[in-house]
């Protein structure tokens, strides 16, 4: 079979991943639709060793798993031999997870690196315990969510012990922000497992600005999940992944859920980026307040992307990056990705 070299881009952010990998995987899918399926080869040579986004790296892991599962064997990799960068990938857990799922064939370009040479403030891990419940039984769903949320909160504290117990953390953090972080992260993981029905890959990174996090899966996405669970909203979804992201963000205001998570993060002067298939939203304070005002006037059953403004299909300029935006891509990546940052309070 013919090979398809897939340039995954620079992975400097999630948007770069969506743009580059979405186009490449469309070509791969088309090859199978037309009966001449190609063998993918990941081209990692354009990743800058010191500027790769932890969110994009983690999302690439998630995508790699679903492609590897489809192909049925590890995916060949074209990479530059960069021991320092590979040491970083090893220290954060990327290589361990890749090995566990047998994702890549490195063709001899992996090795010669030292462990424990980079900062211990970045970690990638995953949760794979999908719910074994009756999805038509609301009581079972609620019980599972409540129990799993608490379990994951304890797991997060254990996994991130070296970050939570660091000196800078205690100097520039507080209990309220810690609560926002753990509740938000556990809720997003629960949503991936329950609604995405796929493994939730998670990355947490402490930087000079604060703590940034991504939760991603290669599951059903927001649109299909909402069609299954929120049938009364189906007419308003218009088969749009972007509409599904918008409506999901604004519903369930009085419960622990996505609305509360976004609101708490933005009140902490952070940001949230959500993407699912061909839709992406950057929530910043300006656009979030506008969305809440519009939803109050129109109701969740009627609000649509065009009611909010800041809608783009191509290049996003710097002003929109400051205010927030809603974006539709020409191609898509399966599953969902949510990344957020909560800054330190000095």
Secondary structure as UniProt FT lines:
FT   STRAND          3..7
FT   HELIX           14..33
FT   TURN            34..35
FT   STRAND          39..43
FT   TURN            45..46
FT   TURN            49..51
FT   HELIX           54..71
FT   STRAND          75..78
FT   HELIX           83..91
FT   TURN            92..93
FT   HELIX           94..100
FT   TURN            101..102
FT   STRAND          104..105
FT   TURN            107..108
FT   TURN            120..121
FT   STRAND          122..127
FT   TURN            135..136
FT   HELIX           138..159
FT   HELIX           161..164
FT   HELIX           167..172
FT   HELIX           175..191
FT   HELIX           192..196
FT   STRAND          200..206
FT   STRAND          210..217
FT   HELIX           221..229
FT   HELIX           231..233
FT   HELIX           234..237
FT   TURN            238..239
FT   HELIX           241..250
FT   TURN            253..254
FT   HELIX           258..267
FT   TURN            268..269
FT   STRAND          271..283
FT   HELIX           285..298
FT   TURN            300..302
FT   HELIX           305..307
FT   STRAND          311..312
FT   HELIX           318..323
FT   STRAND          325..343
//
